[in-house]
Amino acid sequence: MRRLPIAVSAAFPDPAGLPLPCSGIRGLRVFLASPDPAAIHDAFSASALVGERGAVECWLDPGLPQRPQGPDSCGSTHTKDRSFPQSPHSAAAADDPASAANTTSIFIGRRSPVEAAVALANEQLLDWAGMLSIPQPGNLVVRLQSPVHNRLEVEDYDLAAVSGLPLDCPEALASALASLHSTLKMGGELFVSALLCNRRLGPCVTGEGLETAGVGPVMYFEDFVGALRAAGFCQPRIVRIEPWDLQGGDEEAQYILLNSNLSTFQIRAQKNRLLENTCEDYGQWVVYKGTLEGSDEAYTLDLKHRLVRNQPLMVCGNTAAMLGEAGISWLREHFIISGDRSVHYGAFMGGGGAARTTERCCLWR
């Protein structure tokens, strides 16, 4: 990985953690979106990974406009201010006037952290293109926009990685997911990070209660999967689950949250016309070629599928489609797909030989 611009790494030494894969994306068009100003760290890293033939567009969400809070307004019970702590560099500058002169201008002036991050990124773009030996204006664009309020170009990107979706407003979430689905090319894929739980929390857990517990907007897992399916992502897969560490809060809210399996989920969902709502058996096998950079020995598709190089694996039709059946998926060059859909053998038999007839054959643990 190339060294990031000094001003960017100084202001944001750590990435925002957008769930973009690091292997196999050279030459692809990538869309990133987050309310976290540290996402510019991720954007510059992705720009280096896609190379000269690829492109990265990063949108930093300036925040939802303020609206009167009423029973019909989105986010009236689960809203948290989308602000982020200042960089440690800016905190040091506040205590040391001498160091303030040398501190990047990102936290100076009246701009919000997100606005300042966009300005900082755009100041570095021309030099960054030179560092990558890419003709001007380079392969990275950073904008102050939100996928909730702005439409994306249709079928423009191979991959999208987002965080900070409006989980507290179903209408806004549906709009954002529909826009993300439309902007992906056929065979492209969405990677999303979201804070989810195993129940609907109800009105007893207020936005203030969530905030005191160090929790932002949270959504019931099944409702989020339903929103993905409604947007056209009919076969979402879980990549990672990280339990959320609660940071205090009132006793009632903390009790409910502790019993709600509150976790950060990384989910991938492909736009592919071959995907079905249920996992069906067509007698297909896949073989991983071992050609994805950084995944020479094995490739992990999701929590249920780890494909070892040169080892055949029997899969359902959906997994075959996601890995390259009919040459649709962005992963198609890295897998050999054996078999077709000429014969249907019924519901796919998962590990252990038990028939899985529901839509969650490959989704849940």
RODRENTI-865273 format. One record per residue: z, x, y of N, C-alpha, C, CB in turn; residue in one letter. Coordinates in steps of 0.2 Angstrom, whole numbers, padded with zeros to 4 digits, always signed. Glycine has a CB too. Layout:
<rs>
ZXYZXYZXYZXYa...
</rs>
This chain:
<rs>
+0000+0004-0006+0000+0000+0000+0000+0004+0006+0006-0005+0000m-0004+0003+0011-0005+0007+0017+0002+0005+0021-0011+0005+0021r+0004+0010+0026+0009+0009+0030+0007+0004+0035+0011+0016+0033r+0012-0001+0037+0010-0006+0042+0011-0003+0049+0015-0012+0041l+0008-0006+0054+0009-0004+0061+0016-0003+0062+0005-0009+0066p+0017+0002+0066+0024+0004+0067+0028-0002+0071+0025+0011+0071i+0025-0005+0076+0028-0010+0080+0030-0016+0075+0023-0012+0085a+0025-0017+0070+0027-0023+0066+0032-0021+0061+0020-0025+0062v+0032-0015+0058+0037-0014+0053+0044-0013+0057+0036-0007+0049s+0044-0011+0063+0050-0010+0067+0053-0017+0068+0049-0006+0073a+0049-0022+0070+0052-0028+0072+0054-0032+0066+0047-0032+0076a+0050-0031+0060+0051-0035+0054+0050-0030+0048+0045-0041+0053f+0056-0027+0047+0056-0022+0041+0055-0025+0035+0062-0018+0041p+0057-0032+0034+0056-0035+0028+0051-0041+0028+0063-0038+0026d+0048-0042+0023+0043-0048+0023+0046-0055+0023+0038-0048+0018p+0043-0060+0025+0045-0067+0024+0045-0069+0017+0041-0072+0029a+0042-0066+0013+0042-0068+0006+0037-0073+0004+0049-0070+0004g+0032-0074+0007+0027-0078+0005+0024-0077-0002+0021-0078+0010l+0024-0082-0006+0022-0081-0013+0015-0079-0015+0024-0087-0017p+0012-0075-0011+0005-0073-0013+0005-0068-0018+0002-0070-0006l+0001-0068-0023+0000-0063-0028-0003-0057-0025-0005-0066-0034p+0000-0051-0028-0002-0045-0025-0008-0042-0029+0004-0040-0026c-0010-0044-0035-0015-0042-0039-0021-0046-0039-0013-0040-0046s-0027-0043-0040-0033-0047-0041-0036-0051-0035-0032-0052-0046g-0033-0049-0028-0035-0053-0023-0040-0049-0018-0029-0055-0019i-0042-0043-0020-0047-0039-0016-0053-0043-0015-0048-0032-0019r-0056-0043-0009-0062-0047-0008-0061-0054-0007-0067-0046-0013g-0055-0057-0007-0054-0064-0007-0052-0066+0000-0049-0067-0012l-0054-0073+0002-0052-0076+0008-0045-0079+0007-0057-0081+0011r-0040-0077+0011-0033-0079+0010-0030-0083+0017-0028-0073+0008v-0027-0088+0015-0023-0092+0021-0016-0091+0020-0026-0099+0021f-0012-0090+0025-0005-0089+0025-0002-0094+0030-0002-0082+0026l+0004-0097+0029+0007-0101+0034+0014-0101+0033+0004-0109+0034a+0018-0101+0038+0025-0101+0038+0028-0102+0045+0028-0094+0035s+0034-0104+0045+0038-0105+0052+0042-0098+0053+0042-0111+0052p+0042-0094+0049+0046-0087+0049+0042-0082+0053+0048-0085+0042d+0044-0079+0058+0040-0074+0062+0039-0068+0058+0043-0072+0068p+0043-0067+0053+0042-0061+0049+0036-0062+0044+0048-0060+0044a+0033-0067+0044+0027-0068+0040+0021-0064+0043+0024-0075+0040a+0022-0061+0049+0016-0056+0051+0017-0050+0047+0017-0055+0058i+0023-0048+0044+0023-0043+0039+0019-0044+0033+0031-0041+0037h+0020-0050+0030+0016-0052+0024+0008-0052+0026+0018-0059+0022d+0007-0054+0032+0000-0055+0034-0004-0048+0034-0001-0058+0041a-0001-0043+0037-0003-0036+0037-0004-0033+0030+0001-0032+0042f+0001-0035+0026+0001-0032+0019-0005-0036+0015+0008-0034+0016s-0006-0042+0016-0011-0046+0013-0018-0043+0015-0011-0053+0014a-0018-0041+0022-0025-0039+0025-0027-0032+0021-0024-0038+0032s-0022-0028+0020-0023-0022+0016-0025-0023+0009-0017-0017+0016a-0022-0028+0006-0024-0029-0001-0031-0032-0002-0019-0034-0004l-0033-0037+0003-0040-0040+0002-0045-0035+0004-0040-0046+0006v-0044-0030+0008-0049-0025+0009-0055-0028+0014-0052-0023+0003g-0060-0023+0015-0065-0025+0020-0069-0031+0018-0070-0019+0020e-0070-0033+0012-0074-0039+0010-0070-0045+0010-0077-0038+0003r-0063-0044+0011-0059-0050+0011-0057-0052+0018-0053-0049+0007g-0053-0057+0019-0051-0060+0026-0044-0063+0025-0056-0064+0029a-0040-0062+0030-0033-0066+0030-0033-0069+0036-0028-0061+0029v-0031-0076+0036-0029-0080+0042-0022-0082+0041-0034-0086+0043e-0017-0080+0046-0010-0082+0046-0009-0087+0051-0006-0076+0046c-0006-0092+0050-0003-0097+0055+0004-0097+0055-0006-0104+0053w+0007-0096+0061+0014-0096+0062+0016-0103+0065+0017-0090+0066l+0020-0107+0062+0022-0114+0064+0026-0113+0070+0025-0118+0059d+0024-0116+0076+0028-0116+0082+0034-0120+0082+0024-0117+0088p+0034-0125+0077+0040-0129+0076+0038-0136+0078+0046-0127+0081g+0041-0141+0075+0039-0148+0076+0041-0150+0083+0043-0153+0070l+0037-0154+0086+0039-0157+0092+0045-0161+0092+0034-0161+0096p+0049-0161+0097+0055-0166+0097+0054-0173+0098+0060-0164+0103q+0057-0177+0094+0056-0184+0094+0062-0188+0094+0051-0186+0088r+0062-0194+0096+0069-0198+0096+0071-0199+0089+0068-0204+0099p+0077-0198+0087+0080-0199+0081+0081-0206+0079+0086-0194+0079q+0078-0209+0075+0079-0216+0073+0078-0217+0066+0075-0221+0077g+0080-0223+0063+0079-0224+0056+0072-0223+0053+0082-0231+0054p+0067-0224+0057+0060-0223+0055+0057-0216+0056+0056-0228+0058d+0061-0212+0060+0058-0205+0061+0059-0200+0056+0061-0203+0068s+0054-0196+0055+0054-0191+0050+0059-0186+0051+0047-0188+0049c+0063-0184+0046+0068-0179+0047+0074-0181+0051+0065-0173+0051g+0076-0188+0051+0082-0190+0054+0088-0188+0051+0081-0197+0055s+0088-0187+0044+0094-0185+0041+0094-0178+0038+0095-0190+0035t+0088-0175+0037+0088-0168+0034+0084-0163+0038+0084-0169+0027h+0085-0163+0045+0082-0159+0049+0086-0153+0051+0080-0162+0055t+0083-0147+0050+0086-0141+0052+0082-0137+0057+0088-0136+0046k+0085-0135+0063+0081-0131+0068+0078-0125+0064+0086-0129+0073d+0071-0124+0065+0067-0119+0062+0068-0113+0067+0060-0121+0061r+0074-0110+0067+0075-0103+0070+0077-0098+0065+0080-0104+0076s+0076-0092+0067+0077-0086+0063+0081-0081+0066+0070-0083+0060f+0085-0077+0063+0089-0072+0066+0085-0067+0069+0094-0069+0061p+0087-0064+0075+0084-0058+0078+0084-0052+0073+0087-0057+0084q+0079-0048+0074+0078-0042+0071+0084-0038+0072+0072-0038+0072s+0087-0033+0068+0092-0029+0069+0091-0024+0075+0095-0025+0063p+0084-0023+0076+0082-0018+0081+0084-0022+0088+0075-0017+0081h+0082-0028+0088+0083-0032+0095+0091-0032+0096+0080-0039+0095s+0095-0033+0091+0102-0034+0092+0105-0027+0094+0106-0036+0085a+0102-0021+0092+0105-0015+0094+0103-0014+0101+0102-0009+0090a+0097-0016+0103+0094-0015+0110+0099-0019+0115+0087-0018+0111a+0102-0025+0113+0106-0028+0117+0112-0025+0119+0108-0035+0114a+0115-0021+0114+0121-0017+0115+0120-0010+0118+0124-0016+0108d+0113-0008+0118+0112-0001+0120+0106-0001+0125+0110+0004+0114d+0107-0001+0132+0102-0002+0136+0097+0004+0136+0105-0002+0143p+0099+0009+0134+0094+0015+0133+0089+0014+0127+0098+0021+0131a+0091+0011+0122+0087+0009+0116+0082+0003+0118+0090+0008+0110s+0084-0001+0123+0080-0007+0124+0074-0005+0127+0084-0011+0129a+0073+0000+0130+0067+0002+0133+0062+0004+0128+0067+0008+0138a+0064+0006+0122+0060+0008+0116+0059+0003+0111+0062+0015+0113n+0062-0003+0112+0062-0008+0107+0056-0012+0108+0068-0013+0108t+0052-0014+0103+0046-0018+0104+0047-0024+0108+0043-0020+0097t+0042-0026+0111+0043-0032+0116+0043-0039+0113+0037-0032+0121s+0044-0039+0107+0043-0045+0103+0049-0050+0105+0043-0045+0096i+0055-0048+0106+0061-0052+0108+0062-0052+0115+0067-0050+0104f+0057-0050+0120+0059-0049+0127+0055-0055+0130+0057-0042+0129i+0058-0058+0135+0055-0063+0139+0057-0070+0136+0047-0062+0139g+0053-0075+0139+0055-0082+0137+0051-0084+0131+0053-0086+0143r+0047-0081+0128+0044-0083+0122+0049-0084+0116+0038-0078+0120r+0047-0089+0112+0051-0090+0106+0049-0084+0101+0049-0097+0103s+0053-0083+0096+0052-0078+0091+0045-0078+0088+0057-0078+0086p+0043-0085+0086+0037-0086+0083+0031-0084+0088+0036-0093+0081v+0031-0086+0094+0026-0085+0099+0026-0077+0100+0028-0088+0106e+0032-0074+0101+0032-0067+0102+0029-0063+0096+0039-0064+0103a+0030-0065+0090+0027-0062+0084+0020-0063+0084+0030-0066+0077a+0017-0068+0086+0010-0069+0086+0007-0064+0091+0008-0076+0088v+0010-0064+0097+0008-0059+0102+0008-0052+0100+0012-0060+0108a+0013-0050+0096+0014-0043+0094+0008-0042+0089+0021-0042+0090l+0007-0047+0084+0002-0046+0079-0005-0045+0082+0002-0052+0074a-0006-0049+0087-0013-0048+0090-0014-0042+0094-0014-0054+0095n-0008-0039+0096-0009-0033+0100-0010-0027+0095-0002-0031+0103e-0009-0028+0089-0010-0022+0084-0017-0023+0080-0004-0022+0079q-0020-0028+0081-0026-0030+0076-0031-0024+0077-0029-0036+0078l-0033-0022+0083-0039-0018+0083-0037-0011+0080-0041-0017+0091l-0031-0009+0082-0029-0002+0079-0028-0003+0071-0022+0000+0082d-0026-0009+0069-0025-0010+0062-0032-0010+0058-0022-0017+0060w-0037-0013+0061-0044-0012+0058-0046-0005+0057-0049-0016+0062a-0044-0001+0062-0046+0006+0062-0042+0010+0056-0045+0010+0068g-0036+0008+0055-0032+0011+0050-0035+0009+0043-0025+0008+0050m-0038+0003+0043-0041+0001+0036-0048+0003+0036-0040-0006+0036l-0051+0006+0041-0058+0008+0041-0063+0002+0040-0060+0013+0036s-0061-0003+0044-0064-0009+0044-0068-0010+0050-0060-0016+0042i-0074-0012+0051-0077-0013+0057-0073-0019+0061-0085-0016+0056p-0073-0018+0068-0070-0022+0072-0074-0029+0072-0070-0020+0080q-0070-0035+0072-0063-0035+0074-0058-0035+0068-0062-0042+0078p-0060-0033+0063-0056-0032+0057-0056-0039+0052-0049-0031+0059g-0051-0039+0048-0051-0044+0043-0045-0049+0043-0051-0042+0036n-0041-0048+0049-0035-0052+0050-0035-0056+0056-0029-0047+0050l-0033-0063+0056-0032-0067+0062-0025-0070+0061-0038-0072+0062v-0022-0070+0067-0015-0073+0067-0015-0078+0073-0009-0067+0068v-0013-0084+0071-0013-0090+0076-0006-0093+0076-0018-0095+0074r-0005-0096+0082+0001-0100+0083-0001-0108+0082+0004-0099+0090l-0001-0109+0075-0003-0116+0073+0001-0118+0067-0011-0116+0072q+0001-0125+0066+0004-0127+0060-0001-0131+0056+0010-0132+0062s-0001-0131+0049-0005-0135+0045-0003-0142+0045-0005-0132+0038p+0003-0144+0047+0005-0151+0048+0001-0154+0053+0012-0151+0049v+0000-0151+0059-0003-0154+0065-0010-0152+0066+0001-0152+0071h-0013-0147+0062-0020-0144+0063-0024-0144+0057-0020-0137+0067n-0030-0147+0057-0034-0147+0051-0037-0140+0050-0039-0153+0052r-0038-0139+0044-0041-0132+0041-0048-0134+0040-0037-0129+0036l-0052-0128+0040-0059-0129+0038-0060-0131+0030-0063-0122+0039e-0065-0135+0029-0065-0137+0022-0068-0132+0017-0070-0143+0022v-0065-0131+0012-0067-0126+0007-0069-0119+0010-0073-0128+0003e-0064-0116+0013-0065-0110+0017-0061-0104+0014-0062-0111+0024d-0056-0106+0009-0052-0100+0007-0051-0100-0001-0045-0101+0010y-0050-0094-0004-0049-0094-0011-0042-0095-0013-0051-0087-0013d-0037-0092-0008-0030-0093-0010-0026-0095-0003-0027-0086-0012l-0021-0099-0004-0016-0101+0001-0009-0100-0001-0018-0108+0003a-0005-0097+0003+0002-0095+0002+0006-0098+0008+0004-0088+0000a+0011-0103+0006+0014-0106+0012+0021-0107+0010+0011-0113+0013v+0025-0107+0016+0033-0109+0015+0034-0113+0021+0037-0102+0015s+0040-0116+0021+0042-0120+0027+0039-0126+0028+0042-0116+0033g+0037-0129+0022+0033-0136+0023+0038-0141+0025+0030-0138+0016l+0036-0146+0028+0041-0151+0031+0044-0156+0025+0037-0156+0036p+0048-0153+0021+0051-0157+0015+0055-0163+0018+0055-0153+0011l+0057-0163+0024+0061-0169+0026+0057-0175+0029+0066-0167+0032d+0050-0174+0029+0046-0179+0031+0040-0180+0026+0043-0178+0038c+0040-0185+0022+0035-0186+0017+0028-0187+0020+0037-0192+0013p+0027-0190+0026+0021-0191+0029+0018-0185+0031+0021-0196+0034e+0022-0180+0034+0020-0174+0036+0018-0169+0031+0025-0171+0041a+0022-0170+0025+0021-0166+0019+0014-0168+0016+0027-0166+0014l+0013-0174+0015+0007-0176+0013+0001-0174+0017+0007-0184+0012a+0001-0174+0023-0004-0172+0028-0005-0164+0027-0002-0173+0035s+0000-0161+0026-0001-0153+0026-0004-0152+0019+0006-0150+0026a-0001-0155+0014-0004-0153+0007-0011-0155+0006+0000-0157+0002l-0013-0161+0009-0020-0163+0009-0025-0158+0013-0021-0170+0012a-0022-0156+0018-0026-0151+0022-0027-0144+0018-0023-0150+0029s-0022-0142+0015-0022-0136+0011-0026-0137+0005-0015-0134+0008l-0026-0143+0002-0031-0144-0004-0038-0144-0002-0029-0151-0007h-0040-0147+0004-0047-0147+0006-0049-0140+0009-0047-0152+0012s-0045-0136+0011-0047-0130+0013-0048-0125+0008-0042-0127+0018t-0046-0126+0002-0047-0122-0004-0054-0123-0007-0042-0122-0009l-0057-0117-0009-0063-0118-0013-0062-0120-0020-0067-0111-0013k-0067-0123-0023-0066-0125-0030-0064-0119-0034-0072-0129-0033m-0058-0119-0038-0056-0114-0042-0051-0110-0038-0061-0109-0044g-0050-0111-0031-0045-0108-0027-0038-0111-0029-0046-0109-0020g-0033-0107-0026-0026-0109-0028-0021-0109-0022-0024-0104-0034e-0016-0114-0023-0011-0114-0018-0004-0111-0021-0009-0121-0016l-0001-0107-0017+0006-0104-0019+0011-0106-0014+0005-0096-0020f+0016-0109-0016+0020-0112-0011+0028-0111-0013+0019-0120-0011v+0032-0109-0008+0039-0108-0009+0043-0114-0006+0041-0101-0006s+0047-0117-0010+0050-0123-0007+0057-0124-0010+0046-0130-0009a+0062-0126-0006+0069-0128-0008+0070-0135-0011+0074-0127-0002l+0071-0135-0018+0071-0141-0021+0077-0142-0025+0065-0141-0026l+0078-0148-0027+0084-0150-0031+0083-0155-0037+0090-0152-0027c+0088-0157-0041+0087-0161-0046+0088-0168-0045+0090-0159-0052n+0089-0170-0039+0091-0177-0037+0089-0178-0030+0098-0179-0038r+0089-0185-0028+0088-0187-0021+0095-0187-0018+0084-0194-0020r+0096-0183-0013+0103-0182-0010+0106-0188-0007+0103-0176-0005l+0102-0192-0004+0105-0198-0001+0108-0197+0006+0110-0201-0006g+0109-0203+0009+0111-0202+0016+0118-0199+0017+0112-0209+0019p+0122-0198+0012+0129-0195+0013+0128-0188+0014+0133-0196+0007c+0122-0184+0013+0121-0177+0015+0117-0177+0021+0118-0173+0009v+0120-0176+0027+0117-0176+0033+0113-0169+0035+0121-0178+0039t+0109-0169+0040+0106-0163+0042+0111-0158+0044+0101-0164+0048g+0117-0161+0047+0122-0156+0049+0126-0153+0043+0127-0160+0054e+0127-0157+0038+0130-0155+0032+0126-0150+0029+0131-0161+0027g+0119-0151+0029+0115-0145+0026+0115-0139+0030+0108-0148+0025l+0115-0140+0036+0115-0134+0040+0121-0130+0040+0114-0136+0048e+0127-0133+0039+0133-0129+0039+0134-0126+0032+0139-0134+0040t+0130-0128+0027+0130-0125+0021+0124-0120+0020+0129-0130+0015a+0121-0119+0026+0116-0114+0026+0109-0116+0022+0118-0107+0023g+0108-0122+0022+0103-0125+0019+0098-0129+0024+0105-0130+0013v+0091-0128+0023+0087-0131+0027+0084-0138+0024+0080-0127+0029g+0079-0141+0026+0077-0147+0023+0076-0145+0015+0070-0149+0026p+0078-0150+0011+0077-0150+0004+0074-0156+0001+0084-0148+0001v+0071-0155-0005+0068-0161-0008+0069-0162-0015+0060-0161-0006m+0069-0168-0018+0069-0169-0025+0063-0166-0029+0070-0176-0027y+0064-0162-0034+0059-0159-0037+0053-0163-0039+0061-0155-0044f+0055-0169-0042+0050-0174-0045+0046-0177-0039+0053-0179-0049e+0049-0178-0033+0045-0180-0027+0041-0175-0025+0050-0182-0022d+0042-0169-0025+0038-0163-0022+0032-0163-0027+0042-0157-0022f+0033-0163-0034+0028-0163-0038+0023-0169-0037+0030-0162-0046v+0026-0174-0036+0022-0180-0035+0018-0180-0029+0026-0186-0034g+0020-0176-0023+0016-0175-0017+0011-0170-0019+0021-0172-0012a+0012-0165-0023+0006-0161-0025+0001-0164-0028+0009-0155-0029l+0003-0168-0033-0002-0172-0037-0006-0177-0033+0001-0176-0043r-0003-0180-0028-0006-0185-0024-0011-0182-0019-0001-0189-0019a-0010-0175-0018-0014-0171-0013-0020-0169-0017-0011-0166-0010a-0020-0169-0024-0026-0167-0028-0024-0161-0032-0031-0165-0024g-0018-0159-0032-0016-0153-0036-0012-0156-0043-0011-0148-0033f-0016-0158-0047-0014-0162-0053-0010-0158-0058-0019-0166-0056c-0010-0151-0058-0007-0147-0063-0003-0141-0060-0012-0144-0068q+0002-0143-0056+0006-0137-0053+0010-0134-0059+0011-0140-0048p+0011-0127-0058+0015-0123-0062+0020-0119-0059+0010-0118-0066r+0026-0119-0062+0032-0115-0059+0031-0108-0061+0039-0118-0061i+0032-0103-0055+0031-0096-0056+0038-0093-0056+0027-0093-0051v+0043-0096-0052+0049-0093-0052+0054-0098-0049+0049-0086-0047r+0060-0097-0051+0066-0101-0049+0072-0097-0047+0068-0107-0054i+0074-0097-0041+0080-0093-0039+0085-0098-0036+0078-0088-0033e+0091-0098-0040+0096-0103-0037+0098-0101-0030+0103-0102-0042p+0100-0106-0026+0102-0105-0019+0109-0104-0019+0100-0112-0015w+0111-0099-0014+0118-0097-0013+0121-0101-0007+0118-0089-0012d+0125-0106-0009+0128-0110-0004+0133-0106+0001+0131-0116-0006l+0133-0107+0007+0137-0103+0012+0142-0108+0016+0132-0100+0017q+0146-0111+0012+0151-0115+0015+0148-0122+0016+0153-0112+0021g+0151-0126+0021+0149-0133+0022+0155-0137+0021+0143-0135+0018g+0154-0144+0023+0159-0148+0022+0160-0150+0014+0158-0155+0026d+0166-0152+0012+0167-0152+0005+0162-0157+0001+0174-0154+0004e+0161-0163+0004+0157-0168+0001+0150-0165+0000+0157-0174+0005e+0147-0162+0005+0140-0160+0005+0140-0154+0000+0138-0157+0012a+0145-0150+0000+0145-0144-0005+0145-0146-0012+0150-0139-0003q+0150-0151-0013+0150-0154-0020+0144-0157-0023+0156-0160-0020y+0140-0161-0018+0134-0164-0020+0129-0158-0022+0131-0169-0015i+0128-0153-0017+0123-0148-0018+0125-0144-0024+0123-0144-0012l+0131-0142-0025+0133-0138-0031+0131-0142-0038+0140-0137-0031l+0130-0148-0038+0129-0152-0044+0121-0154-0043+0133-0158-0044n+0117-0151-0039+0110-0153-0038+0105-0148-0040+0109-0155-0031s+0108-0142-0043+0104-0137-0045+0099-0135-0039+0100-0139-0051n+0102-0134-0034+0098-0132-0028+0095-0125-0029+0102-0132-0021l+0088-0124-0028+0085-0118-0030+0079-0117-0026+0083-0118-0037s+0077-0111-0025+0070-0110-0022+0065-0109-0027+0070-0103-0017t+0060-0114-0027+0055-0114-0032+0048-0110-0029+0053-0121-0034f+0045-0106-0033+0039-0104-0032+0034-0107-0036+0038-0096-0032q+0029-0111-0034+0025-0115-0037+0018-0113-0036+0026-0123-0036i+0013-0113-0041+0006-0112-0040+0003-0118-0042+0004-0106-0044r-0003-0120-0039-0007-0126-0040-0014-0125-0038-0004-0132-0036a-0018-0125-0044-0025-0124-0043-0029-0130-0041-0028-0120-0049q-0034-0129-0037-0039-0134-0036-0045-0133-0041-0042-0134-0028k-0046-0137-0046-0050-0136-0051-0052-0143-0054-0047-0131-0057n-0059-0144-0054-0061-0151-0057-0060-0152-0064-0068-0152-0055r-0058-0147-0068-0057-0147-0075-0050-0149-0077-0059-0141-0079l-0046-0149-0072-0039-0150-0074-0037-0157-0075-0034-0147-0068l-0033-0159-0079-0031-0165-0081-0023-0166-0080-0032-0167-0088e-0021-0172-0079-0014-0174-0078-0009-0172-0084-0013-0181-0076n-0012-0172-0090-0009-0171-0096-0012-0165-0099-0008-0177-0101t-0008-0161-0103-0010-0155-0107-0013-0157-0114-0005-0150-0108c-0020-0156-0114-0023-0158-0120-0026-0152-0124-0029-0163-0118e-0027-0153-0131-0029-0148-0136-0036-0149-0137-0025-0149-0142d-0040-0143-0135-0047-0143-0137-0048-0137-0141-0051-0142-0130y-0043-0134-0144-0044-0128-0149-0046-0122-0145-0049-0130-0154g-0044-0121-0139-0046-0115-0135-0041-0110-0135-0047-0117-0128q-0044-0104-0135-0040-0097-0135-0042-0093-0128-0041-0093-0141w-0037-0089-0126-0039-0085-0120-0036-0078-0122-0035-0087-0114v-0040-0073-0119-0038-0066-0120-0038-0063-0113-0043-0062-0125v-0033-0060-0112-0032-0056-0105-0035-0049-0106-0025-0056-0103y-0040-0047-0101-0043-0041-0102-0039-0035-0099-0050-0041-0098k-0034-0036-0096-0030-0031-0093-0032-0028-0087-0029-0026-0098g-0037-0032-0083-0040-0029-0077-0037-0030-0071-0047-0031-0078t-0032-0034-0070-0029-0036-0064-0024-0030-0062-0025-0042-0064l-0026-0027-0056-0022-0021-0053-0014-0023-0053-0024-0019-0047e-0010-0018-0056-0003-0019-0056-0001-0024-0062-0001-0023-0050g-0006-0026-0066-0004-0030-0072-0008-0028-0078-0005-0038-0071s-0008-0021-0079-0012-0018-0084-0010-0021-0091-0011-0011-0084d-0004-0022-0093-0002-0023-0099-0001-0031-0101+0005-0020-0101e+0000-0034-0096+0001-0042-0097+0001-0045-0090+0008-0043-0100a-0001-0052-0090-0001-0056-0084+0003-0062-0085-0009-0058-0082y+0007-0063-0080+0012-0069-0080+0009-0074-0076+0019-0067-0078t+0006-0080-0079+0003-0085-0076+0009-0090-0073-0001-0090-0081l+0014-0091-0077+0020-0095-0075+0025-0094-0079+0018-0103-0075d+0031-0098-0079+0037-0097-0083+0035-0098-0091+0042-0102-0081l+0030-0101-0092+0028-0103-0099+0023-0098-0102+0027-0110-0100k+0019-0095-0098+0013-0091-0101+0013-0084-0098+0007-0095-0098h+0014-0079-0103+0014-0072-0102+0008-0070-0106+0020-0068-0103r+0003-0068-0104-0003-0066-0108-0003-0058-0108-0010-0069-0105l-0003-0056-0115-0003-0049-0116-0010-0046-0117+0001-0047-0122v-0012-0040-0114-0018-0038-0114-0021-0038-0121-0019-0031-0111r-0027-0040-0122-0031-0040-0129-0028-0044-0134-0032-0033-0131n-0022-0048-0133-0019-0053-0138-0021-0060-0137-0011-0052-0137q-0025-0063-0142-0027-0070-0141-0021-0075-0140-0032-0072-0147p-0022-0080-0136-0016-0085-0136-0019-0092-0135-0012-0083-0129l-0017-0096-0140-0019-0103-0140-0016-0107-0134-0018-0106-0146m-0021-0110-0130-0018-0113-0124-0021-0121-0124-0021-0109-0118v-0018-0124-0119-0021-0131-0118-0027-0131-0113-0015-0136-0115c-0031-0136-0113-0036-0136-0108-0035-0134-0101-0040-0143-0109g-0029-0136-0099-0028-0135-0092-0027-0127-0091-0021-0139-0090n-0023-0124-0095-0022-0117-0094-0029-0113-0095-0017-0114-0100t-0033-0115-0100-0040-0112-0100-0044-0113-0094-0044-0115-0106a-0043-0119-0091-0047-0120-0084-0044-0115-0079-0046-0127-0082a-0037-0115-0078-0034-0111-0073-0036-0103-0074-0027-0112-0073m-0038-0101-0080-0039-0094-0081-0046-0093-0081-0036-0092-0088l-0051-0098-0081-0058-0096-0080-0063-0100-0084-0059-0089-0082g-0061-0105-0087-0066-0109-0091-0071-0112-0086-0062-0115-0094e-0077-0111-0089-0083-0113-0085-0084-0109-0079-0083-0120-0083a-0081-0103-0078-0082-0099-0072-0080-0102-0066-0089-0097-0072g-0075-0106-0066-0073-0110-0059-0067-0106-0056-0070-0117-0061i-0062-0104-0060-0056-0101-0057-0057-0094-0054-0050-0100-0062s-0053-0093-0049-0053-0086-0045-0051-0081-0050-0049-0086-0039w-0048-0082-0056-0046-0077-0061-0051-0076-0066-0039-0080-0064l-0057-0079-0066-0062-0080-0071-0064-0073-0074-0068-0084-0069r-0064-0068-0069-0067-0061-0071-0062-0057-0076-0069-0057-0065e-0056-0060-0076-0051-0056-0080-0049-0059-0086-0044-0056-0075h-0052-0064-0089-0050-0068-0095-0056-0069-0099-0046-0074-0093f-0055-0069-0105-0061-0072-0110-0058-0078-0113-0062-0067-0116i-0062-0084-0112-0061-0090-0114-0065-0092-0120-0062-0096-0108i-0061-0093-0126-0065-0095-0132-0064-0102-0133-0062-0091-0138s-0070-0106-0135-0070-0113-0136-0072-0117-0130-0063-0115-0139g-0073-0123-0132-0075-0128-0126-0072-0135-0127-0083-0129-0126d-0074-0140-0124-0071-0146-0124-0075-0151-0129-0070-0149-0117r-0079-0149-0133-0083-0153-0137-0079-0157-0142-0088-0149-0141s-0073-0155-0144-0069-0158-0149-0062-0159-0146-0069-0154-0156v-0059-0165-0146-0052-0166-0143-0048-0167-0149-0052-0172-0139h-0042-0163-0150-0038-0163-0155-0031-0167-0153-0036-0156-0158y-0031-0170-0148-0025-0174-0146-0021-0170-0141-0021-0176-0152g-0015-0172-0140-0010-0169-0136-0009-0162-0138-0003-0173-0135a-0008-0157-0133-0007-0150-0135-0001-0149-0138-0008-0146-0128f-0001-0145-0144+0006-0144-0147+0008-0137-0144+0004-0143-0155m+0014-0138-0141+0017-0132-0138+0021-0128-0143+0022-0134-0132g+0024-0123-0140+0028-0118-0144+0033-0122-0148+0031-0113-0140g+0034-0121-0155+0038-0124-0159+0035-0130-0163+0044-0127-0155g+0029-0131-0161+0025-0136-0165+0027-0144-0163+0027-0136-0172g+0031-0145-0158+0032-0152-0156+0027-0154-0151+0040-0152-0153a+0024-0160-0153+0019-0163-0148+0022-0164-0141+0016-0169-0151a+0019-0162-0136+0021-0164-0129+0016-0168-0126+0022-0157-0125r+0017-0175-0126+0012-0180-0124+0013-0181-0117+0013-0186-0128t+0018-0178-0113+0018-0180-0106+0015-0175-0102+0026-0181-0104t+0015-0176-0095+0011-0172-0090+0015-0165-0089+0010-0175-0084e+0021-0165-0092+0025-0158-0090+0025-0153-0096+0032-0160-0089r+0020-0154-0100+0019-0149-0106+0020-0142-0103+0013-0150-0109c+0017-0140-0098+0017-0133-0095+0021-0132-0088+0010-0130-0094c+0024-0138-0086+0027-0138-0079+0034-0136-0079+0026-0145-0076l+0038-0138-0084+0045-0137-0084+0047-0133-0089+0049-0144-0084w+0054-0131-0089+0057-0126-0094+0058-0130-0100+0063-0123-0091r
</rs>
